[in-house]
């Protein structure tokens, strides 16, 4: 049995070298994997019973659009723009 450097329990297994990781290993190492994704851009596929269930990818912030045209498509239709408003 491989011992942890502190002498308590088992030493953690090294992170997987491939792009997929079983869910149990992901659960145990998710913070380290998230750091690796942020630093290197590596993507991981999380599997459960050998089937892919999720993908861990680097976050990219959405581009902010300008104010002009921000409401485009928000009005679906208005048949009588010059008709009086009923109260």
Wavefront OBJ file of the C-alpha trace (Angstrom):
o trace
v 0.000 0.000 0.000
v 1.295 3.443 -0.887
v 1.266 5.757 2.097
v 0.493 9.464 2.132
v 3.624 11.597 2.819
v 2.169 12.602 6.188
v 2.003 8.925 7.151
v -1.805 8.924 7.394
v -3.952 6.994 4.941
v -3.296 6.372 1.297
v -1.455 8.712 -1.003
v -3.706 10.281 -3.646
v -3.363 8.719 -7.066
v -1.905 10.936 -9.782
v -4.328 12.798 -12.017
v -5.293 10.919 -15.169
v -3.244 11.660 -18.260
v -6.139 11.241 -20.685
v -9.130 13.407 -21.515
v -11.649 11.267 -19.594
v -11.980 10.614 -15.870
v -14.356 8.374 -13.914
v -16.904 10.207 -11.758
v -15.448 8.856 -8.494
v -11.966 10.125 -9.398
v -13.441 13.460 -10.498
v -15.222 13.788 -7.149
v -11.980 13.184 -5.268
v -9.883 15.552 -7.411
v -12.297 18.145 -8.805
v -10.488 21.215 -7.423
v -7.140 20.105 -8.874
v -8.808 19.325 -12.199
v -10.460 22.739 -12.257
v -7.072 24.374 -11.652
v -5.549 22.333 -14.479
v -8.353 23.302 -16.864
v -7.929 26.985 -15.985
v -4.133 26.930 -16.317
v -3.690 24.714 -19.379
v -7.046 24.734 -21.179
v -7.227 20.931 -20.982
v -10.757 19.534 -21.280
v -11.945 16.481 -19.343
v -14.886 14.179 -19.960
v -16.387 12.784 -16.761
v -17.648 9.217 -17.165
v -19.958 7.058 -15.104
v -19.788 3.316 -15.718
v -17.720 4.081 -18.819
v -20.351 6.377 -20.349
v -19.670 10.125 -20.742
v -21.976 12.244 -18.563
v -20.321 15.669 -18.333
v -17.509 17.739 -19.765
v -15.221 20.088 -17.850
v -14.053 22.881 -20.163
v -12.362 26.258 -19.673
v -14.778 29.131 -19.039
v -14.907 31.893 -21.616
v -16.837 35.027 -20.728
v -19.516 35.950 -23.262
v -18.802 38.992 -25.376
v -20.758 41.999 -24.259
v -22.779 43.528 -27.028
v -23.335 47.222 -27.444
v -26.434 49.051 -26.294
v -27.592 49.630 -29.874
v -29.818 46.729 -30.898
v -29.985 45.191 -27.427
v -33.812 45.042 -27.537
v -33.976 43.605 -31.073
v -36.607 40.874 -31.281
v -38.202 41.742 -27.942
v -41.466 42.992 -29.521
v -43.201 40.105 -31.218
v -45.773 42.159 -33.091
v -48.067 45.143 -32.905
v -50.822 45.374 -35.479
v -51.996 48.969 -34.955
v -49.166 51.251 -33.933
v -51.256 54.410 -34.565
v -54.536 53.179 -33.048
v -55.676 54.889 -29.798
v -54.824 53.081 -26.575
v -57.824 51.739 -24.691
v -57.966 52.546 -20.988
l 1 2 3 4 5 6 7 8 9 10 11 12 13 14 15 16 17 18 19 20 21 22 23 24 25 26 27 28 29 30 31 32 33 34 35 36 37 38 39 40 41 42 43 44 45 46 47 48 49 50 51 52 53 54 55 56 57 58 59 60 61 62 63 64 65 66 67 68 69 70 71 72 73 74 75 76 77 78 79 80 81 82 83 84 85 86 87
